[in-house]
Amino acid sequence: MGAQPSRRRMTEAQHMALAELPPELLLQVLSHVPPRALVTRCRPVCRAWRDLVDGPSVWLLQLARDRSAEGRALYALAQSCPADRNGHDDFPLCALARFCLLAPLGRNLIYNSCGEQGFRGWEVEHGGNGWAVEKNLTMVPGAPSQTCFVTSFEWCFKRQLVDLVKEGVWQELLDSAQIEIYIADWWGARENCGCIYRLRVRLLDEHENEVVKFSASPNPVLQWTERSCRQVSHVFTDFGKGIRYVSFEQYGRDTRSWVGHYGALVTHSTVRVRIRLS
């Protein structure tokens, strides 16, 4: 029986075959590699591969394969995406590469939305006995964890600042008037104690100046009201150019001034960026 070629020789031969491909064919081959593997496995191979991965062409080919209505709209916008790296020295890929790698469209950009990691990701101001994290009293549909943040007998406040560009949305896409920003929040009360809940979501520019905001001030929940969760939601559209951040801000307290954690319960906070098709 003939000797089998070693794995090392086969790998070297495969690498040589890829290296001998014309640039346009190599580009096609690399465009079929998943984004994370492109960055972590292909980019370090050599300078030529690194330049392809750092540039927009391979990522445009990946986006072009999505023939859904959203995919076609996104591809049309991506063709005018700047090829420069926008000063991200700690993340040297082009804007399209960051977009494909981080996949910001449709996913929840709020970190630790249900308190499953305590207060990580949130700026917190404690009133009364402060915020706490507990198990949900009733199930919240679609939540990644059945836990919630609970307020106390004085106003409690918490906030999360979402950097849309850092999450992977390039600035020109934000400025295109062809995206919308969906926000939502679930809140509720204990059956034996009423509560007050407030939500404010602000879209900010790169200097964190307010451009547009949404506020919700539902009627207080009365004591001995049926225990249930309620959802507040809103869609930002036509918000103009220059948006960079989403400031997601929640307030809550109880209505009886009881020591402990009997105030508003909040969970499953959501910020999603979506292509606007209509």
C-alpha positions in Angstrom: 0.0 0.0 0.0 1.3 3.5 -0.8 2.2 5.9 1.9 -0.5 8.4 2.8 0.4 12.1 2.6 0.8 13.6 6.1 -1.8 16.1 7.3 0.9 18.8 7.4 1.8 18.3 3.7 -1.9 18.3 2.8 -2.4 21.6 4.7 0.6 23.2 3.1 -0.6 22.1 -0.4 -4.0 23.4 0.3 -2.6 26.7 1.4 -0.3 26.9 -1.6 -3.4 26.3 -3.9 -5.3 29.1 -2.2 -2.3 31.4 -2.4 -2.1 30.8 -6.1 -5.7 31.8 -6.8 -6.3 35.1 -8.6 -7.4 37.8 -6.1 -11.0 37.9 -7.4 -11.4 34.1 -6.9 -9.8 34.2 -3.5 -12.2 36.9 -2.6 -15.1 34.6 -3.6 -13.7 31.7 -1.6 -13.3 33.8 1.6 -16.7 35.3 1.3 -18.2 31.9 2.1 -16.3 31.7 5.4 -18.4 32.7 8.5 -17.6 36.2 9.9 -15.9 35.2 13.1 -13.7 32.6 11.4 -12.8 35.2 8.8 -11.5 37.5 11.5 -9.9 35.0 13.8 -8.6 32.3 11.4 -8.2 33.8 8.0 -7.1 37.3 8.7 -3.8 36.2 10.5 -2.7 34.0 7.6 -0.8 36.6 5.5 -0.9 40.3 4.6 -3.0 39.7 1.4 -5.7 37.9 3.4 -5.6 40.5 6.1 -6.2 43.3 3.6 -9.1 41.4 2.1 -10.7 40.8 5.5 -10.1 44.4 6.6 -11.7 45.8 3.4 -15.3 46.0 2.4 -15.5 43.7 -0.7 -15.6 40.3 1.0 -18.3 41.6 3.4 -20.4 43.0 0.6 -20.4 39.6 -1.1 -21.7 38.1 2.2 -24.5 40.6 2.4 -25.4 40.2 -1.2 -26.5 36.5 -0.6 -29.4 37.6 1.6 -32.2 38.0 -0.9 -34.9 38.8 1.6 -36.6 42.2 1.3 -34.6 43.4 4.4 -31.4 41.9 2.9 -31.8 43.6 -0.4 -32.5 46.9 1.3 -29.4 46.5 3.5 -27.2 45.6 0.6 -28.2 48.7 -1.3 -27.2 50.8 1.8 -24.0 48.9 2.3 -22.7 49.7 -1.1 -22.2 53.3 0.0 -20.7 52.4 3.3 -17.2 54.1 3.7 -14.3 51.8 3.3 -12.2 53.5 6.0 -11.9 52.3 9.5 -13.4 55.4 11.2 -10.6 55.7 13.7 -11.3 52.4 15.5 -7.7 51.6 16.4 -8.7 48.9 18.8 -10.9 47.3 16.2 -9.1 47.8 12.8 -11.7 46.3 10.5 -13.8 48.4 8.2 -17.4 49.3 9.2 -19.0 46.6 7.1 -16.7 44.0 8.8 -17.8 45.2 12.2 -21.4 45.1 11.1 -21.2 41.5 9.8 -19.2 40.3 12.8 -21.4 41.9 15.5 -24.8 41.4 13.7 -26.6 44.3 15.4 -29.8 44.2 13.3 -32.7 42.5 15.1 -30.8 41.5 18.3 -31.4 43.1 21.7 -28.7 45.7 22.3 -29.5 46.0 26.0 -27.0 44.1 28.1 -28.3 42.1 31.1 -31.9 43.0 30.3 -33.4 40.9 33.1 -30.9 41.2 35.9 -29.5 37.7 35.4 -26.0 39.2 35.9 -27.0 41.5 38.8 -26.6 45.2 37.9 -23.8 44.7 35.3 -24.1 47.1 32.4 -26.5 49.5 34.3 -25.9 52.8 36.0 -27.9 52.6 39.2 -29.2 55.1 41.7 -30.8 53.5 44.8 -33.7 55.0 46.7 -35.2 53.6 49.9 -33.8 50.1 50.3 -32.4 50.3 46.8 -32.9 48.0 43.8 -32.9 44.2 44.1 -33.1 41.3 41.7 -35.7 38.6 42.2 -37.5 35.8 40.3 -40.4 36.9 38.2 -43.8 36.6 39.8 -45.4 35.8 36.4 -43.7 34.6 33.2 -42.6 37.2 30.7 -42.7 35.9 27.1 -39.5 35.9 25.2 -37.3 37.0 28.1 -33.8 35.4 28.2 -34.2 35.0 32.0 -37.2 34.9 34.3 -35.8 37.4 36.7 -36.5 41.1 37.2 -35.3 44.3 38.9 -37.4 45.4 41.9 -37.7 49.0 43.3 -38.3 50.2 46.8 -40.2 52.8 48.8 -38.4 55.9 47.3 -37.7 56.6 43.7 -35.1 54.1 42.2 -33.4 54.9 38.9 -31.3 53.0 36.5 -29.9 53.7 33.0 -28.0 52.0 30.2 -26.3 53.9 27.5 -26.2 51.9 24.2 -23.5 53.0 21.7 -25.0 52.0 18.4 -21.8 52.4 16.4 -19.8 50.3 18.9 -22.5 47.6 18.6 -21.8 47.5 14.9 -24.2 49.9 13.2 -22.2 52.2 10.9 -22.9 55.9 11.2 -24.1 56.4 7.6 -26.7 53.6 8.1 -28.0 55.5 11.2 -28.2 58.6 9.1 -29.9 57.0 6.1 -33.6 57.4 7.3 -34.1 53.8 6.3 -33.8 52.3 9.8 -36.0 52.3 12.8 -35.2 51.8 16.5 -37.7 49.7 18.5 -37.7 49.9 22.3 -39.7 48.0 24.8 -39.9 47.3 28.5 -41.9 45.0 30.8 -43.1 46.1 34.2 -45.5 45.0 36.9 -46.4 45.1 40.6 -46.8 42.8 43.6 -50.5 42.0 44.3 -50.3 43.3 47.9 -48.7 46.7 47.1 -49.2 49.3 44.5 -46.4 50.9 42.4 -45.4 53.7 40.1 -43.3 53.2 37.0 -41.8 55.6 34.5 -39.8 55.0 31.3 -37.7 57.5 29.3 -35.7 56.6 26.2 -33.6 59.3 24.6 -31.7 59.2 21.3 -28.5 61.2 21.7 -25.8 62.5 19.3 -22.1 61.8 19.5 -21.7 64.4 22.3 -24.7 62.8 24.2 -27.0 65.7 23.5 -30.6 64.8 23.3 -32.1 64.7 19.8 -35.5 63.0 20.4 -37.1 61.2 23.3 -40.0 58.9 24.2 -41.6 58.9 27.7 -44.1 56.6 29.3 -45.9 57.4 32.5 -48.6 54.7 32.9 -51.2 55.0 35.7 -50.0 53.7 39.0 -51.0 50.1 39.8 -53.3 50.1 42.9 -52.9 47.8 45.8 -54.7 44.4 45.5 -54.9 44.7 41.8 -54.5 41.5 39.8 -50.8 40.6 39.5 -49.6 40.8 35.9 -46.9 42.1 33.6 -47.4 45.0 31.2 -45.4 46.0 28.2 -44.5 49.5 27.1 -43.1 49.9 23.5 -42.3 52.5 20.9 -40.7 52.8 17.5 -38.4 55.7 16.6 -38.5 56.7 12.9 -37.5 59.8 10.9 -35.2 60.9 13.7 -32.8 62.7 11.4 -29.0 62.5 11.2 -26.4 62.3 13.9 -27.8 59.7 16.3 -25.1 57.7 18.1 -26.5 56.6 21.5 -29.7 55.3 23.0 -30.2 56.2 26.7 -32.6 53.7 28.3 -33.8 55.1 31.6 -36.2 53.5 34.2 -37.8 54.8 37.4 -39.9 53.1 40.0 -41.2 53.0 43.5 -44.1 51.6 45.6 -47.2 53.6 46.7 -47.3 52.5 50.3 -43.8 53.5 51.5 -43.1 50.0 52.9 -39.6 49.0 53.9 -38.2 46.5 51.6 -38.7 45.9 47.9 -42.4 46.3 47.1 -42.2 48.8 44.2 -42.3 48.5 40.4 -40.7 45.4 38.9 -39.0 45.8 35.5 -37.5 43.3 33.1 -36.8 42.3 29.5 -35.7 45.8 28.5 -35.2 45.9 24.7 -33.5 48.1 22.1 -33.5 46.8 18.5 -32.3 48.4 15.3 -34.3 47.3 12.2 -34.3 48.1 8.5 -37.4 50.2 7.6 -39.0 48.6 4.6 -42.0 51.0 4.1 
